[in-house]
Amino acid sequence: MIADSNRRPSSGGAAHSGTDMPKLIVITGVMAVGKSAVAQAVAERLLRSVHLRGDIFRRMIVNGRAEMSAEPTEAALELLRLRYRIAGMVADQYLAAGFTVVYQDVILGRYLDEVLFQPRQVPVYGVVLCPRSEVVTARDAAREKRGHHLMTVEDLDRVLRTEPPGAVCGSTTPI
């Protein structure tokens, strides 16, 4: 599913042609779906680009990290929101410098709205990768990197497919 937030850049700032104008491309989906590979491939095809990996901000916390789970604590949710805010600030700095940002992270449910619809002066696009959960489970089992150990692929898939705006898999309706 690909969605365009329909934001258009203001007339201020540097002039860009339609193809080199900075954009924010948000790629999301459950763990092990291929977000990193897709985001890297997209970023490599763009003239001036950054691959922003949102999970880095979770991994930077040395002590006091509250992990997400199927029944998250308020502390875990607050750290999740903090992670998304920090990623947004970093993205904004790269966008202001003229880079297109390909931002990938697990962003589901109402949080996807919050990320996609923050006021920005550049076009924002959302890409939701959502194969069937059994495909993702097999992919996760075959890789060295482990996803969220407190949440199953099925837990995340359920949120992706049922929480607004998450019920977008198989749809081409703009979010």
C-alpha positions as CSV (number, residue, x, y, z in Angstrom):
1,M,0.0,0.0,0.0
2,I,1.4,3.4,-0.9
3,A,-0.2,6.6,0.3
4,D,0.5,10.2,-0.4
5,S,-0.4,12.7,2.4
6,N,-1.1,15.2,-0.4
7,R,1.1,17.8,1.2
8,R,2.7,20.1,-1.2
9,P,5.8,22.2,-0.5
10,S,5.4,25.9,0.1
11,S,6.8,28.4,-2.3
12,G,9.6,29.4,0.1
13,G,13.0,27.9,0.2
14,A,15.3,26.6,-2.5
15,A,13.9,25.9,-5.9
16,H,13.8,22.2,-6.9
17,S,12.5,20.4,-9.9
18,G,9.8,17.8,-9.3
19,T,12.2,14.9,-9.3
20,D,14.9,16.3,-7.0
21,M,12.6,18.0,-4.5
22,P,13.2,16.6,-1.0
23,K,10.5,14.2,0.1
24,L,9.8,12.1,3.2
25,I,9.1,8.5,2.3
26,V,7.9,6.5,5.3
27,I,8.2,2.7,5.0
28,T,6.5,0.6,7.7
29,G,5.3,-2.9,8.4
30,V,5.7,-5.6,11.0
31,M,9.1,-7.0,12.0
32,A,11.0,-9.1,9.4
33,V,8.8,-7.9,6.5
34,G,11.8,-6.4,4.6
35,K,11.6,-2.7,5.5
36,S,15.3,-2.2,5.8
37,A,16.0,-3.9,2.4
38,V,13.2,-1.9,0.6
39,A,14.2,1.4,2.3
40,Q,17.9,0.9,1.3
41,A,17.0,0.0,-2.3
42,V,14.8,3.1,-2.6
43,A,17.4,5.4,-1.0
44,E,20.1,4.1,-3.3
45,R,18.0,5.0,-6.4
46,L,17.5,8.6,-5.3
47,L,20.0,11.4,-6.2
48,R,20.3,12.9,-2.7
49,S,19.0,10.6,0.0
50,V,19.2,9.4,3.6
51,H,18.1,6.0,4.9
52,L,16.8,6.8,8.4
53,R,16.4,3.6,10.5
54,G,14.0,4.5,13.4
55,D,14.9,1.5,15.5
56,I,18.4,3.0,16.1
57,F,16.8,5.4,18.6
58,R,15.4,2.5,20.7
59,R,18.7,0.7,20.6
60,M,20.6,3.8,21.8
61,I,18.9,3.5,25.3
62,V,21.4,1.7,27.5
63,N,19.5,1.6,30.8
64,G,15.9,2.2,31.5
65,R,14.5,0.9,28.2
66,A,10.9,-0.3,28.4
67,E,10.2,-2.8,25.5
68,M,7.0,-2.9,23.6
69,S,4.8,-5.9,24.1
70,A,1.3,-7.1,23.2
71,E,0.1,-5.3,26.4
72,P,2.6,-2.3,26.5
73,T,3.2,-0.4,29.7
74,E,2.8,3.4,29.7
75,A,6.6,3.7,29.9
76,A,7.0,1.6,26.8
77,L,4.4,3.7,24.9
78,E,6.1,6.9,26.0
79,L,9.5,5.6,24.7
80,L,7.8,4.6,21.5
81,R,6.4,8.1,21.0
82,L,9.8,9.6,21.9
83,R,11.5,7.4,19.3
84,Y,9.1,8.6,16.6
85,R,9.5,12.3,17.7
86,I,13.3,12.0,17.6
87,A,13.2,10.3,14.1
88,G,10.9,13.1,12.9
89,M,13.3,15.8,14.1
90,V,16.3,14.0,12.4
91,A,14.2,13.6,9.2
92,D,13.3,17.3,9.3
93,Q,17.0,18.3,9.5
94,Y,17.9,16.2,6.5
95,L,14.9,17.5,4.6
96,A,15.9,21.1,5.4
97,A,19.4,20.3,4.0
98,G,17.8,19.1,0.7
99,F,17.9,15.4,1.2
100,T,15.0,13.0,0.5
101,V,14.5,10.9,3.6
102,V,13.5,7.3,3.4
103,Y,12.4,6.6,7.0
104,Q,11.7,3.0,8.0
105,D,10.4,1.7,11.3
106,V,7.6,-0.3,12.8
107,I,4.9,2.3,12.9
108,L,1.4,1.0,13.3
109,G,-2.1,2.1,14.1
110,R,-2.7,5.7,15.3
111,Y,1.0,6.3,15.4
112,L,1.2,6.0,11.6
113,D,-1.2,8.9,11.3
114,E,0.9,10.9,13.7
115,V,4.1,10.3,11.7
116,L,2.5,10.8,8.2
117,F,0.5,13.9,9.0
118,Q,3.0,16.1,11.0
119,P,3.1,19.5,9.3
120,R,6.0,19.5,6.8
121,Q,6.9,21.6,3.8
122,V,7.7,18.6,1.6
123,P,5.6,15.8,0.1
124,V,5.1,12.9,2.4
125,Y,4.5,9.3,1.2
126,G,3.6,6.3,3.2
127,V,4.5,2.7,2.2
128,V,3.0,-0.2,4.2
129,L,4.6,-3.6,3.6
130,C,2.1,-6.2,4.6
131,P,2.5,-9.8,3.3
132,R,0.6,-12.6,5.1
133,S,1.8,-13.3,8.6
134,E,2.9,-16.8,7.8
135,V,5.3,-15.4,5.1
136,V,6.8,-13.0,7.7
137,T,7.0,-15.7,10.3
138,A,9.0,-17.9,7.9
139,R,11.3,-15.0,7.0
140,D,11.9,-14.1,10.6
141,A,12.8,-17.7,11.5
142,A,15.4,-17.8,8.6
143,R,17.3,-14.7,9.6
144,E,19.9,-14.0,12.3
145,K,18.4,-10.7,13.4
146,R,15.6,-11.2,15.8
147,G,12.6,-9.0,15.9
148,H,10.6,-7.9,19.0
149,H,11.0,-10.8,21.3
150,L,8.0,-9.7,23.4
151,M,5.6,-9.5,20.5
152,T,4.9,-12.1,17.9
153,V,4.5,-11.5,14.2
154,E,0.8,-12.3,14.7
155,D,0.5,-9.7,17.4
156,L,2.0,-7.0,15.2
157,D,0.0,-8.2,12.1
158,R,-3.2,-7.9,14.0
159,V,-2.5,-4.3,14.9
160,L,-1.4,-3.5,11.3
161,R,-4.6,-4.9,9.9
162,T,-7.2,-3.8,12.4
163,E,-6.2,-0.5,14.1
164,P,-7.0,2.6,12.1
165,P,-5.3,3.6,9.9
166,G,-3.7,0.1,9.9
167,A,-6.5,-1.6,8.0
168,V,-4.7,-0.5,4.8
169,C,-3.2,-3.8,3.7
170,G,-4.5,-4.7,0.2
171,S,-5.8,-1.2,-0.2
172,T,-4.6,1.7,-2.4
173,T,-6.7,4.3,-0.7
174,P,-4.7,7.2,0.5
175,I,-4.3,7.3,4.3
